[in-house]
Amino acid sequence: MGQEPWDCFFDILAAAGSGLNSLIMMGRLFTEEHMAEMISHPLFNLAVDIWSTRVDGPLSERTRHPLYFSGHITYLTHYARDLRLLRLEDVIRKMTSMPATHFGLRDRGLLRTGAFADVVVFDYEALSGVATDDQPLAYARGIEHVLVNGTPVVAQSEHTGARPGRNLLRSSS
């Protein structure tokens, strides 16, 4: 648009008008040092503020960013496996039971009798996020099995077609 970046940003927001809530914005806000400091803090939950997507169909047109396909993978591979900033079990706790507790999601985030069985089985050494800015629509490698509410959704690295997920509401107690 031939403008200073902030002028362009605010012009886009203004032009959206009543459609502002349909804009999807991504930004790179933190340096590697900021990320390392944040995620290693004992109270920091590891999460990615995105929704489910696909590499094809209507959702793929709205989610053209690598974060949708490899946000959590980066915590496991870059920060835990490569940099050894956190132990694998700490990363998994910060991605599962810690946010479930924080957001009041009862019977989620832990493997125990009576809890919902949301499980991901992955090959830690083969795990990699292959989505890039140039090729954002790419599923991660190394994910072997996924169970959602106890139902296989990925089996032997292939989607089963099952869609047992549901919206989760914060519990009041």
N, C-alpha and C positions, 0 to 999 in steps of 0.2 A: 504493500500500500504506500510505500515511499515515505513512511513516517517514523518518528522516534517510537521505540517499542511500547512505552507506556501510553503514548497518545493513541497508537493503534489499538492497544488492548481496550482502553476505555471507549473508543469509537465503536468497536465491535460490540461491547456491552450495551452501549446506548442504542445502536442499530437493532439489537435484538428485541427491544421494546417488551411487549407482553410475552414474547417467546423466550425471555431470559432463562426461565426454569428448564428449558430444553437444551441449553448449551452445556457441553461437556468440556471442561478445561483441565489441562494437565500442566504441571510446572515442575521445574527442577529447583527445589528450594534449599537443599542442604549439600554441604561438601561431604566428602568421605569421612573427614574427622568429626563433623557434626553427627553423622549417622552412627559412627562407632560409639560416640559418647552417649547418644540417646538409647540405642538398643541394648547397650551393656548395663544401663541403669536398672537396678533390681525391680523397680515399679513400672517399667515400660513394657506394655503389651505389644507384641508384634502382630500387626494387622495391615491389611491393604484395603483402602476404601473404594472398592469396585464392586461390580455385580457379575454374576455368571454370564458367560458368553460362549460363542462358537466360532469356528474358523469359516463357517458358511452360513447362509441364510440372513434374515433381517438383522439379527443382533450383530453380525460381523460388520455391518455398515456403521454401527454406533460405537463400536469398541475397537477402533483401529489404533491401539497403543500397546506396546509390549507388556506394560504393567498388568494388563488383564490376564495374561498368560504366564507370567513369570515373577510376579511380585513376591509371593511367599517362597518361591524357589530360590530367589536371591538371598533370603535370610539363611536358608539351609546350606546353600553352596558357597556363596561368597563370604558371608560373615562367620559361619560355623566351620565349614570344611576347609576353605582356602585360607582365610585370615586367622582362623582359630580364636576369634574374638570371644565366642561363647561355645560351650559344650553343646553337642547335638541335643541332649536331653533338656537343656535349658531353653534352647530355641523352640523345641517342640512344646514345652510347658508354656512358654510365652505366646505360642500360637494357638493353644488349645484350652487348657483348664484355666489359665490366667484371664484371658478375655471372657470366657464363659462365666466365670465368677464375677468379674467386673460388671458385665452387662446383665447379670441376673438370669442367665440361661440355665435353668434347672435341668439336671441330668444330662448335661452336655460337657464335653471337654475331658472326660476321664473314661477309661475303660474299666467298667465295674458292672456287677450284676444289677439289672434294673435300669441302667442308663441307656440312652440311645446309642446305637453302634454306628458312629461315623468314624471310619477308619481309612487311612491311606497307607498302602504298602509300597515302598519305593526302594530302588537299588541306589544306595547312597553314593557309590562311586560313579555310577552312570548318570545320576541326576544332573540335568542341565536345562536351563531356560534358553530356548533357541530363538524366541521372538526378539526382533530388533526394531529400531525405528523405521528401517527400510522395509522389513518384512514382519510386521507386527502380529499377524494372524498365524501363530504356530504353537501347538501344544508342547509342553515340556517333555523332555525325554527322561526315562527312568521311572515313570509312574507305572507300577505293575498292576495294582488292584486298588479300587476305591469302593467302599461300602457307605451308603447314606441310609440312615435309619435301618441298618442291617441288610439292605438290598444291594447286591452287586451292581455298580454303575460302570465301573471299568474292570474288566477281567482280562488278564494277560495282555495288558496295555491297549485294549480295544474297548470302546464304549459299547455297552450292552443295549442301549436304547432305553433303559429304565430311567425314570425321572421321579424318584420318591421324595425329593426335597420339599420343604415347605417353609413359609415365613416363620421366623421365631420371634416370640414376644418376650419381653423382659418380665420375669416373675415379680410379684409385689413383695415377696418375703425373702 
